[in-house]
Amino acid sequence: MAYDEELAGRFRGVLDGHEGITEKRMMGGICFLHHGNMIGGADRSKDGDGRFMFRVGKVNEAEALARDGATIMEQGGRRMGGLVFVDEETCDEDAMKNWVSLALSFVATLPAK
């Protein structure tokens, strides 16, 4: 995975105005956190495909996977429950706002770190 400033900027733009947001380089890309809990991130895959990752929680996983462009996150052949990848092509501005809203609704239930 590789960092991509354009994708990071799109994610950052949707989070603008939310309190408690920080950024951290992780997993080869960049992740965004709310009071220390990961919301999601952005990167380019080894194939060069842009994608976003959202932490929606296991409770929201079925809803998330029913949305266009969403796939379950896998790393090292291991399924990462509650985390989804979304192709950049299917994530226009409105979709991005909806994804961030879903992720924030889950992360808001977690204690601050």
MOHUQUI-V671656 format. One record per residue. N is the residue number from 1. PHI is phi in whole degrees, -180 to 180 (999 if undefined). OMEGA is omega as a letter, one per 40 degrees, with the letter a starting at -180 (* if undefined). Layout:
BEGIN
n: <N,N>
phi: <PHI,PHI>
omega: <OMEGA,OMEGA>
END
This chain:
BEGIN
n: <1,2,3,4,5,6,7,8,9,10,11,12,13,14,15,16,17,18,19,20,21,22,23,24,25,26,27,28,29,30,31,32,33,34,35,36,37,38,39,40,41,42,43,44,45,46,47,48,49,50,51,52,53,54,55,56,57,58,59,60,61,62,63,64,65,66,67,68,69,70,71,72,73,74,75,76,77,78,79,80,81,82,83,84,85,86,87,88,89,90,91,92,93,94,95,96,97,98,99,100,101,102,103,104,105,106,107,108,109,110,111,112,113>
phi: <999,-134,-65,-137,-65,-62,-66,-61,-64,-64,-65,-57,-62,-71,-83,-55,98,-82,-81,79,-93,-133,-122,-149,-73,-149,52,83,-122,-129,-118,-113,-123,-118,49,89,-103,-65,-93,168,-162,-146,-164,-116,-71,-59,-83,90,-79,-77,-155,-113,-122,-127,-94,-101,81,-62,-65,-104,-61,-62,-61,-64,-69,-79,-82,-59,80,-91,-137,-66,-79,-129,-136,61,78,-104,-74,-104,-58,84,-121,-130,-98,-132,-62,-61,-65,-95,-115,-74,-59,-65,-63,-60,-62,-66,-64,-63,-61,-63,-64,-64,-64,-75,-62,-64,-82,-92,-69,-62,-102>
omega: <a,i,i,a,a,i,i,i,i,i,a,a,i,a,a,i,i,i,i,a,i,i,i,i,a,i,i,i,i,i,i,a,i,a,i,i,a,i,a,a,a,i,i,i,i,i,i,i,i,i,i,i,i,i,a,a,a,a,a,a,a,i,a,a,i,a,i,i,a,i,i,i,i,i,a,a,a,i,a,a,i,i,i,i,i,i,a,a,a,a,i,a,i,i,i,i,i,i,a,i,i,i,i,i,i,a,i,i,a,i,i,i,*>
END
